Amino acid sequence: MTEPTEEHLKKAEAEYRNLYGRAPTPEALRKWATNLANGVVDTLETPEESGLRLRKAARDQGLPEDALSPDWTGECMLCGSSPIMPATGMCGPCTFGEADTINGNW
């Protein structure tokens, strides 16, 4: 496995900031830069990163803050569960791919 160079670290930090709207943790920066150095495309995100990305995208698109709050009146378009995240029309587990986000825990 190739170790990341300074160039990889700078590119990784810029990509992370662009996607999540904040600086990466040292662990996230190391992982991102190592993947860049080795040509690996890793799409796995932590639930926190998924939430950050969605909130940044909602702000960038001018969506209201409650577009990310649990909506107990809606049903997930994929599995029929409630609550849903209005911005996606899906429940937490279908939006984030994490069972821990059930019952609006995002």
Protein Blocks (a to p, Z undefined) as FASTA:
>chain_A
ZZddfklmmmmmmmmmmmnopacdfklmmmmmmmmmnopacfbdcfklmmmmmmmmmmmn
opafklmgccfkbccfklopacddfknopafklmnopaklgghiZZ
